[in-house]
Amino acid sequence: MRKKELKLVVTFHTTADAMAMEKACRETGVPGRLIPVPREISAGCGLAWCAPLAQREHLAGAMAERGIEQENMHECML
């Protein structure tokens, strides 16, 4: 079983934004993956981007650069 650790979870209003985030991160080599939104969080589209906490500023910059709209950023034990 994987050890739980604090992660950054970015939620989105739309599935299109979640998919755009995945594409942007793959193209720029930003670590992370799409996950179902954890049940502790309520989010619009049901998908979220999970990444290491240290990537917060990099992710925010990538989203701003590409016009990806986030709903919120959460810190969760995953």
C-alpha positions, 0 to 999 in steps of 0.5 A: 500500500502506498504511503499517504503524503500531502499533495496539491490538488487542483480542481476545475470547473470544466472537464475541458480545463482538466484535459488542457491541464494534462496536455500542458503538463505533459508538454512541459514536463510538469509532474502530476496526473489527473485523478477523480476529485477526492470526496473531501472536496466538492468540485465542478467537473469531477476531475482534478490534477494531483501534483507535488506541493513544490509545483504550486507556483509552476502550475499556477504559471502554466495555467495562467500562460495557457488560459486554463481556469482553475476552480481551486487549489487544495492541499490533501493527504493522498 
